[in-house]
Amino acid sequence: MAHTHIAALTITRRAAGSIAAHHFVDVHGQQAAADAKVVGVALTDALPGDDVPVLAVGQITMTAGAAITAGDAVVSNASGLPVPQGSASNVIGMALDAANPGEPVTILIR
């Protein structure tokens, strides 16, 4: 899968733990857990102590963590991947297309 992105705002965070590229990053600099407060999506892999570029506003292709419908508000799952909001409260963006788990999905981060 080709991971593409359009960045309106990219920030740098110091990784507090290992972070996989194209996974959500939380406010503490860790790969996001379920319904975490997310600052954006890591653009590269990072190890603890690394500076990691994070897409904070823009559009990015990620791997769906669950079935997603275009227009769904998305949050992080336990693996740092986008899933529909359901009863979670920390929305990070919106799916621009539909995807099944493990498939590419375009997410508008806002």
Helices and strands as residue ranges (DSSP letters): E 5-14, E 24-26, E 38-42, E 51-63, E 73-76, E 82-84, E 93-95, E 104-109
